[in-house]
């Protein structure tokens, strides 16, 4: 079996899948899962756990082939647990409770990540949110369902780049009505 869809089945625990080494796509949408577990050793490329009760990202580090992950409509606040999924290309975290830009540290080294969705999370209300995300994850092609243009990447580098003096000058030229504050993640 390569594809398994168990959507909307009142499932509360992930179990009984370990022996299915040929499983590539698993959908457990609209269930009552609170913990990501029992997926070690599977060759999953696509995992959909949207619309569950997940509060913490765990149990994914051994999914070496995972390319697409949908964790939308859960209760996630922190991105720890994603940092080792090096094959990840698409990540949907919309409709969660991600607040801090500092959480980007867990996904900024995922070099293959090209599509990221934080729609309807408090992090979107942060000043210069898009440019902060693009500075930390410059290979993104799509953010929150909107294609990224080259000008956004240049702006992100200028606002959040390494050279503090250059950034101060550029910031004042681009946004003269605002005071420059260094908001880089340390």
MARMI-251587 format. One record per residue: x, z, y of N, C-alpha, C in turn; residue in one letter. Coordinates in steps of 0.001 Angstrom, whole numbers. Atoms other than C-alpha are relative to their C-alpha. Example, Ala and Ser with C-alpha at 12.3 -4.5 7.8 and 13.67 -1.06 7.14 Angstrom:
[tigu [890 0 -1190] [12300 7800 -4500] [900 0 1200] 'a'];
[tigu [-820 -60 -1190] [13670 7140 -1060] [-770 730 1090] 's'];
This chain:
[tigu [840 0 -1173] [0 0 0] [894 0 1249] 'x'];
[tigu [-807 103 -1211] [1464 -1065 3375] [-718 537 1221] 'x'];
[tigu [808 -426 -1130] [-1371 -159 5720] [-1044 1002 -483] 'x'];
[tigu [976 -1013 367] [-3480 2994 5580] [-690 500 1259] 'x'];
[tigu [800 -436 -1143] [-6281 3802 8010] [-920 1130 -458] 'x'];
[tigu [807 -1174 336] [-7779 7281 7751] [-640 579 1264] 'x'];
[tigu [587 -412 -1269] [-9427 7405 11190] [-1333 709 -190] 'x'];
[tigu [1299 -679 -98] [-12292 9775 11963] [-486 542 -1341] 'x'];
[tigu [332 -560 1311] [-12258 11677 8657] [61 1531 -48] 'x'];
[tigu [-66 -1466 -78] [-12049 15314 9840] [1213 565 -751] 'x'];
[tigu [-1237 -442 662] [-8528 15544 8373] [692 1015 894] 'x'];
[tigu [-671 -1030 -788] [-6768 18721 9489] [1485 144 -348] 'x'];
[tigu [-1403 -107 413] [-3470 18393 7604] [451 -1326 -601] 'x'];
[tigu [-583 1218 572] [-1230 15426 6815] [642 384 -1327] 'x'];
[tigu [-559 -307 1312] [-501 15526 3099] [-297 -1120 -991] 'x'];
[tigu [235 942 1076] [-270 13428 -59] [516 -1410 237] 'x'];
[tigu [-484 1340 -322] [1628 10504 1446] [1454 -245 -426] 'x'];
[tigu [-1445 83 249] [5265 11212 457] [374 -1042 -1053] 'x'];
[tigu [-345 928 1084] [5190 9078 -2689] [-213 -1468 367] 'x'];
[tigu [296 1377 -392] [4049 5965 -817] [1121 -559 878] 'x'];
[tigu [-1186 480 -715] [7437 4519 162] [-201 -1376 630] 'x'];
[tigu [232 1329 -570] [5975 1073 973] [-938 42 1220] 'x'];
[tigu [910 -143 -1136] [3639 2437 3674] [741 -291 1309] 'x'];
[tigu [-628 406 -1259] [4513 761 6995] [-833 432 1201] 'x'];
[tigu [892 -322 -1110] [1477 1502 9156] [-1013 1061 -432] 'x'];
[tigu [903 -1106 311] [-510 4750 9193] [-791 370 1247] 'x'];
[tigu [863 -410 -1096] [-3466 5542 11416] [-836 1204 -424] 'x'];
[tigu [760 -1233 225] [-4910 9047 11526] [-722 401 1293] 'x'];
[tigu [703 -232 -1263] [-6845 8694 14798] [-1269 828 -205] 'x'];
[tigu [1294 -703 -43] [-9769 10938 15690] [-204 936 -1191] 'x'];
[tigu [108 -1015 1036] [-9085 13726 13230] [195 1373 642] 'x'];
[tigu [-172 -1367 -502] [-8351 17454 13594] [1401 516 -297] 'x'];
[tigu [-1394 -339 323] [-4587 17410 12991] [622 777 1147] 'x'];
[tigu [-659 -825 -1013] [-2669 20143 14818] [1522 -67 -99] 'x'];
[tigu [-1445 17 230] [805 19592 13351] [404 -1296 -700] 'x'];
[tigu [-534 1200 650] [2829 16481 12504] [947 474 -1091] 'x'];
[tigu [-795 -491 1124] [4236 17145 9036] [-175 -912 -1213] 'x'];
[tigu [79 683 1292] [4841 15760 5537] [109 -1526 95] 'x'];
[tigu [-227 1434 -146] [5998 12323 6710] [1447 -382 -331] 'x'];
[tigu [-1419 241 291] [9699 12686 5776] [180 -1023 -1111] 'x'];
[tigu [-337 973 1022] [11140 9781 3862] [-887 -1232 -30] 'x'];
[tigu [851 1184 -48] [8337 7360 4659] [678 -1074 848] 'x'];
[tigu [-584 1124 -727] [9278 3911 5966] [-941 -506 1082] 'x'];
[tigu [981 366 -1021] [6652 3943 8705] [641 -720 1172] 'x'];
[tigu [-392 701 -1215] [7024 1469 11548] [-1022 250 1104] 'x'];
[tigu [1097 -191 -944] [3682 2240 13215] [-779 1251 -411] 'x'];
[tigu [711 -1244 282] [2067 5687 13458] [-952 298 1151] 'x'];
[tigu [1015 -304 -1005] [-1175 6426 15288] [-613 1362 -311] 'x'];
[tigu [553 -1346 121] [-2054 10103 15730] [-804 354 1254] 'x'];
[tigu [773 -241 -1221] [-4194 9696 18847] [-1292 755 -308] 'x'];
[tigu [1259 -732 64] [-7243 11870 19483] [-19 1049 -1112] 'x'];
[tigu [-81 -1134 913] [-6134 14867 17453] [167 1269 825] 'x'];
[tigu [-184 -1292 -677] [-5243 18460 18371] [1479 391 43] 'x'];
[tigu [-1443 -238 63] [-1438 18111 18408] [504 556 1327] 'x'];
[tigu [-535 -630 -1195] [309 20424 20854] [1511 -98 110] 'x'];
[tigu [-1462 34 24] [3943 20059 19817] [451 -1165 -882] 'x'];
[tigu [-510 1150 752] [5935 17037 18643] [1044 483 -998] 'x'];
[tigu [-897 -404 1082] [7546 17835 15291] [-149 -1003 -1140] 'x'];
[tigu [167 752 1237] [8108 16171 11929] [237 -1495 73] 'x'];
[tigu [-209 1441 -151] [9189 12754 13212] [1461 -428 -138] 'x'];
[tigu [-1432 321 -75] [13001 12940 13140] [524 -815 -1181] 'x'];
[tigu [-472 744 1175] [13320 11423 9656] [-733 -1331 -198] 'x'];
[tigu [673 1297 48] [11138 8402 10399] [925 -1028 660] 'x'];
[tigu [-1089 822 -518] [14111 6071 10812] [-410 -1407 414] 'x'];
[tigu [434 1365 -289] [12080 2845 11106] [-1169 -54 986] 'x'];
[tigu [1171 -73 -867] [9359 4015 13486] [216 -773 1297] 'x'];
[tigu [-95 841 -1196] [8803 1428 16231] [-1123 291 992] 'x'];
[tigu [1155 -244 -860] [5350 2297 17573] [-610 1352 -332] 'x'];
[tigu [552 -1334 171] [3984 5792 18113] [-1072 235 1046] 'x'];
[tigu [1111 -296 -895] [600 6646 19603] [-399 1460 -181] 'x'];
[tigu [380 -1413 -18] [95 10308 20473] [-963 274 1161] 'x'];
[tigu [919 -162 -1122] [-2502 9736 23186] [-1152 940 -367] 'x'];
[tigu [1152 -905 141] [-5395 12158 23700] [276 1161 -953] 'x'];
[tigu [-338 -1221 723] [-3693 15254 22297] [208 1104 1025] 'x'];
[tigu [-244 -1127 -910] [-2462 18495 23906] [1489 179 243] 'x'];
[tigu [-1461 -27 -91] [1215 17609 24339] [458 275 1426] 'x'];
[tigu [-595 -354 -1303] [3201 19183 27198] [1485 -345 50] 'x'];
[tigu [-1453 186 74] [6796 18683 26019] [342 -1176 -915] 'x'];
[tigu [-403 1177 765] [8629 15634 24659] [1111 287 -1005] 'x'];
[tigu [-980 -364 1025] [11146 17534 22526] [-576 -376 -1358] 'x'];
[tigu [448 469 1301] [10965 16103 19032] [8 -1520 -83] 'x'];
[tigu [-52 1465 -33] [11190 12469 20131] [1429 -533 122] 'x'];
[tigu [-1354 428 -376] [14912 12359 20989] [787 -702 -1106] 'x'];
[tigu [-769 610 1095] [16101 11210 17538] [-655 -1230 -616] 'x'];
[tigu [689 1173 548] [13668 8342 16951] [571 -1245 681] 'x'];
[tigu [-756 1055 -664] [16195 5670 17893] [-616 -1386 -131] 'x'];
[tigu [624 1308 201] [14100 2755 16585] [-1272 -191 832] 'x'];
[tigu [1272 32 -732] [11122 3563 18862] [13 -1021 1130] 'x'];
[tigu [124 1041 -1025] [9954 660 21045] [-1219 234 891] 'x'];
[tigu [1252 -218 -723] [6414 1657 22087] [-426 1453 -188] 'x'];
[tigu [407 -1403 41] [5291 5189 22963] [-1187 209 923] 'x'];
[tigu [1200 -271 -780] [1785 6088 24097] [-247 1501 10] 'x'];
[tigu [254 -1422 -196] [1405 9596 25488] [-1096 224 1045] 'x'];
[tigu [1059 -122 -1010] [-1593 8945 27736] [-964 1126 -367] 'x'];
[tigu [1015 -1044 168] [-4210 11651 28221] [522 1224 -756] 'x'];
[tigu [-557 -1255 491] [-1966 14601 27394] [179 921 1201] 'x'];
[tigu [-215 -926 -1114] [-662 17377 29646] [1483 67 370] 'x'];
[tigu [-1414 57 -353] [2861 16231 30509] [111 128 1518] 'x'];
[tigu [-56 -338 -1414] [3747 17724 33886] [1360 -309 615] 'x'];
[tigu [-1332 8 -611] [7516 17726 34421] [813 -1245 -316] 'x'];
[tigu [-904 1144 141] [9858 14803 35000] [1180 376 -885] 'x'];
[tigu [-1099 -487 834] [12495 16920 33251] [-208 -352 -1476] 'x'];
[tigu [290 355 1395] [10772 16006 29965] [575 -1364 -386] 'x'];
[tigu [-590 1321 275] [12252 12500 30291] [1334 107 -730] 'x'];
[tigu [-1294 -164 667] [15541 13923 29004] [-91 -202 -1505] 'x'];
[tigu [166 142 1448] [14118 13761 25481] [-191 -1447 -443] 'x'];
[tigu [218 1401 392] [13396 10036 25580] [917 -974 738] 'x'];
[tigu [-818 913 -805] [15940 8636 28060] [1132 -667 -790] 'x'];
[tigu [-1059 614 808] [18471 7855 25308] [-545 -856 -1148] 'x'];
[tigu [614 884 992] [16028 5855 23198] [134 -1430 524] 'x'];
[tigu [-380 1272 -605] [17660 2528 24001] [-921 -1170 -310] 'x'];
[tigu [901 1097 350] [15036 350 22292] [-1399 168 606] 'x'];
[tigu [1309 -276 -576] [12075 1934 24105] [-251 -938 1186] 'x'];
[tigu [304 954 -1065] [10497 -814 26239] [-1406 173 576] 'x'];
[tigu [1354 -249 -506] [6872 307 26607] [-322 1483 -111] 'x'];
[tigu [292 -1427 -74] [5848 3784 27705] [-1287 192 785] 'x'];
[tigu [1263 -248 -687] [2417 5084 28668] [-203 1501 200] 'x'];
[tigu [280 -1379 -400] [1947 8373 30550] [-1333 74 760] 'x'];
[tigu [1250 39 -770] [-1474 7402 31980] [-807 1288 -184] 'x'];
[tigu [868 -1177 -32] [-3707 10315 32937] [707 1268 -475] 'x'];
[tigu [-770 -1229 168] [-975 12953 32705] [348 502 1395] 'x'];
[tigu [-363 -528 -1325] [-132 15287 35614] [1333 -542 537] 'x'];
[tigu [-1295 531 -442] [3399 13780 35723] [-194 -1198 939] 'x'];
[tigu [259 1159 -855] [1869 10689 37374] [-216 377 1459] 'x'];
[tigu [243 -450 -1368] [1082 12763 40453] [1286 385 726] 'x'];
[tigu [-1283 -328 -619] [4765 13472 41113] [389 -1100 986] 'x'];
[tigu [-465 957 -990] [6234 11826 44182] [1052 -907 -630] 'x'];
[tigu [-941 998 523] [8107 8630 43256] [77 38 -1529] 'x'];
[tigu [72 -107 1458] [6998 9066 39649] [563 -1232 -711] 'x'];
[tigu [-436 1221 692] [7499 5438 38597] [1496 -217 153] 'x'];
[tigu [-1433 244 -202] [10947 5167 40141] [843 1033 -751] 'x'];
[tigu [-739 -1003 770] [12051 8415 38494] [39 -380 -1478] 'x'];
[tigu [42 419 1403] [10922 7180 35084] [923 -1198 -217] 'x'];
[tigu [-819 1206 141] [12611 3795 35632] [1486 291 153] 'x'];
[tigu [-1412 -362 -124] [15852 5411 36718] [524 567 -1322] 'x'];
[tigu [-431 -640 1241] [16022 7458 33523] [-165 -881 -1232] 'x'];
[tigu [228 906 1139] [14715 4722 31213] [-27 -1439 544] 'x'];
[tigu [-49 1295 -697] [15893 1476 32870] [-376 -1210 -857] 'x'];
[tigu [315 1153 855] [15218 -762 29855] [-1508 -219 -151] 'x'];
[tigu [1445 161 110] [11444 -268 30170] [-453 -1333 588] 'x'];
[tigu [624 1235 -487] [9414 -3451 30572] [-1428 252 452] 'x'];
[tigu [1381 -338 -312] [6014 -1784 30790] [-112 1514 120] 'x'];
[tigu [239 -1423 -211] [5032 1607 32212] [-1464 182 367] 'x'];
[tigu [1420 -295 -236] [1450 2888 32054] [-854 -1262 22] 'x'];
[tigu [770 1224 104] [174 -547 31111] [269 -1019 1097] 'x'];
[tigu [-329 903 -1102] [1754 -2183 34174] [1415 -526 -201] 'x'];
[tigu [-1314 615 169] [4627 -4643 33870] [934 432 1131] 'x'];
[tigu [-1000 -442 -973] [7800 -3537 35643] [697 -1219 584] 'x'];
[tigu [-686 1107 -663] [9297 -5878 38210] [1404 435 405] 'x'];
[tigu [-1410 -272 -304] [12975 -6145 39113] [160 867 1253] 'x'];
[tigu [-101 -775 -1241] [12408 -4724 42607] [-198 1497 -248] 'x'];
[tigu [219 -1418 325] [11112 -1475 41084] [1255 634 -583] 'x'];
[tigu [-1223 -518 613] [14287 -1074 39042] [1090 204 1045] 'x'];
[tigu [-983 -132 -1082] [16460 -1652 42116] [-340 1215 853] 'x'];
[tigu [431 -1151 -788] [14420 868 44102] [306 1308 -740] 'x'];
[tigu [-263 -1193 801] [14722 3390 41262] [1478 365 30] 'x'];
[tigu [-1450 -251 -30] [18500 3022 41155] [431 491 1383] 'x'];
[tigu [-361 -399 -1364] [18721 3322 44939] [-472 1413 330] 'x'];
[tigu [546 -1329 -307] [16526 6416 45116] [592 1118 -852] 'x'];
[tigu [-398 -1054 925] [17889 8274 42105] [1390 -207 -586] 'x'];
[tigu [-1315 336 543] [21342 6774 41499] [1052 1070 205] 'x'];
[tigu [-1097 -960 40] [24704 8480 41276] [529 393 1381] 'x'];
[tigu [-649 -270 -1275] [26149 8182 44792] [-989 604 995] 'x'];
[tigu [926 -752 -837] [24364 10802 46867] [-11 -509 1444] 'x'];
[tigu [-59 470 -1387] [25560 9524 50266] [-682 -1357 157] 'x'];
[tigu [645 1314 -48] [24503 5941 49544] [-1504 134 -150] 'x'];
[tigu [1429 -194 205] [21134 7130 48278] [-658 573 1242] 'x'];
[tigu [521 -584 -1228] [20635 9210 51434] [-213 -1076 1059] 'x'];
[tigu [104 1076 -991] [21286 6178 53679] [-1127 -965 -344] 'x'];
[tigu [1035 944 432] [19059 3870 51649] [-1382 628 119] 'x'];
[tigu [1275 -715 -76] [16291 6464 51455] [-488 40 1443] 'x'];
[tigu [384 -70 -1419] [16328 6920 55242] [-408 -1367 539] 'x'];
[tigu [355 1349 -437] [16209 3148 55738] [-1357 -423 -559] 'x'];
[tigu [1244 416 655] [13351 2661 53266] [-1185 906 362] 'x'];
[tigu [1058 -983 -245] [11372 5833 54036] [382 914 1167] 'x'];
[tigu [-495 -786 -1134] [12320 6987 57542] [-869 1210 351] 'x'];
[tigu [898 -1103 -326] [9293 9274 57836] [169 1208 -919] 'x'];
[tigu [-162 -1098 954] [10415 11436 54895] [1427 524 1] 'x'];
[tigu [-1334 -600 136] [13318 13799 54372] [527 -255 -1386] 'x'];
[tigu [-624 268 1295] [15752 12970 51606] [237 1312 -730] 'x'];
[tigu [-236 -1136 890] [15819 15441 48705] [547 -558 -1306] 'x'];
[tigu [-590 449 1273] [18051 14988 45671] [-863 524 -1142] 'x'];
[tigu [914 -390 1063] [15579 14998 42745] [478 -436 -1372] 'x'];
[tigu [-523 438 1298] [17860 13878 39975] [-121 1114 -1016] 'x'];
[tigu [-19 -961 1097] [17595 15554 36594] [1453 342 -251] 'x'];
[tigu [-1392 -435 190] [20741 17581 36152] [447 -171 -1428] 'x'];
